[in-house]
Amino acid sequence: MRIFRVRMLLCVLLAAGTVQAQLSSSAYRVLGQTDLQSNGLNMAGGVSLHNPGGVALDVRGGQEHVYICDTGNSRVLAWADLASYHIGDSPALVLGQPAAGDVSAYGIGAKGFNGPTAIAVDPNTGNLYVADTGNNRVLRFPSPFDNPARIEPDAVYGQPDFTTFTAGSSPGSLSAPRGVAVDAAGNLWVADSGNNRILRFAAATPGASVPPPADTVIGQADFVSNSSNQGATAPSASSLYAPAGLA
């Protein structure tokens, strides 16, 4: 699997006072393979990808950090700045594994990943949120590029601690989350796929390893129901069925 970057070419027509944007006809950079022609699984240790499930950008501080959720390898890879990236560059950071060449689930123990599928960056703090789908939780990593020596998360959503992985349907539990997003106020939104709902967790108290339960639910009538389409045979305007992403 690979991630492409597509270049946008801008043509400015001063006489007409308009700006036209046109996408180039082909990708010009690739992450996860040694070149633009290769597409093999895990072709280059530490640089390759296996069924990547999500991408997030952190554009604070004049750089364009990129995070890739490398689902099949139970890890997140990160590059410091896409402006200086060249094909084949090793990631600057590896989260969820002790080294770039490691790809097993729970690579760093209970704080590791099991099939993570989505990631998001808090635009205010740079904190990274990862939907650790196989463990029914979301993990928070404190601004990874400001804490490059730390490979462990500092907070867990959807579980009472870092060693519990049980699915549940309560304000503080999750079931196979597959999407995450962070709004401008720092609130975390989670597509709780297995519970057929979206949850909002209010901006967390700094230092809290287990943040407060969700304060908003979409797709269900309350915080304990979890039936698809709210138990109806057909969807309604207020129901959901296995949501897998949000923005």
Secondary structure, DSSP 8 states (H G I E B T S, - for coil): --EEE--EEEEEETTTTEEEEEE-SS--EEESSSSSS---TT-STTT--SS--EEEEE-GGG--EEEEEEGGGTEEEEES-GGG--TT---SEEESSSSTT---TTTTGGGS-SS--EEEE-TTT--EEEEEGGGTEEEEES-GGG-TT--S-SEEESSSSTT------STT--SS--EEEE-TT--EEEEEGGGTEEEEE----TT-SS----SEEESSSSSS---GGGG-SS--TT--SS-----
